[in-house]
Each structure stands twice: as C-alpha cells, then as structure tokens.
Amino acid sequence: MIDEKDAWNSFFQSGSVLDYLQYKSIQYAKHAGELKEDKDEVQDQGTDTQRTEYR
C-alpha cells in the first residue's frame, strides 16, 4: 500500500488528478482513523460527586 508521502510525490511529479485523488483519499483515511481513536478513548471527567457517598 502506498503511503501519504509517496502519494504526494506521485501527484507532484505527474500533476494528475487521479494521483491527487489517491493522495487525498489516503489523507482522509488517516484523519478518519485518528478521529476514531479519539472517540474510543475514555475521557476522565474527574470525580463524580453524585455517586460519592460520605459516611
């Protein structure tokens, strides 16, 4: 599989619309993967005082 840098270099050399679209699709897939990873992370919101029981 071609990486983002190689796709950009192919487009830069050829100026082809198809090479540019390939570059953008790789870039989009990379960005979408980063967003998915961010969604999967559990965000620490601090202590939940509503569930805290003091005795």
C-alpha positions in Angstrom: 0.0 0.0 0.0 1.2 3.5 -0.9 1.7 5.9 2.0 0.8 9.6 2.1 4.2 10.9 1.3 4.6 8.6 -1.7 1.2 9.6 -3.0 2.0 13.3 -2.7 5.3 12.8 -4.6 3.5 10.9 -7.4 1.0 13.8 -7.7 3.7 16.4 -7.5 5.6 14.8 -10.3 2.7 13.9 -12.6 0.1 16.7 -11.8 -2.5 14.0 -12.5 -6.0 14.5 -11.0 -6.1 10.7 -10.2 -2.8 10.9 -8.3 -4.2 13.9 -6.3 -7.4 12.0 -5.5 -5.4 9.0 -4.4 -3.3 11.3 -2.1 -6.5 12.9 -0.7 -8.1 9.5 -0.1 -5.1 8.3 1.9 -5.0 11.6 3.8 -8.7 11.3 4.6 -8.4 7.7 5.7 -5.5 8.6 8.0 -7.5 11.5 9.5 -10.6 9.4 9.9 -8.6 6.7 11.8 -7.2 9.4 14.2 -10.8 10.6 14.9 -12.0 7.1 15.6 -9.1 6.6 18.1 -10.1 9.8 19.8 -13.7 8.6 20.2 -12.6 5.3 21.6 -10.6 6.9 24.4 -12.3 7.2 27.8 -12.3 10.8 28.9 -11.6 11.4 32.6 -14.2 13.9 33.8 -12.9 14.0 37.3 -14.7 12.7 40.4 -18.4 12.0 40.1 -19.8 13.7 43.2 -23.4 12.4 42.6 -22.3 8.8 43.2 -19.9 9.7 46.1 -21.3 8.6 49.4 -19.8 10.1 52.5 -20.3 8.3 55.8 
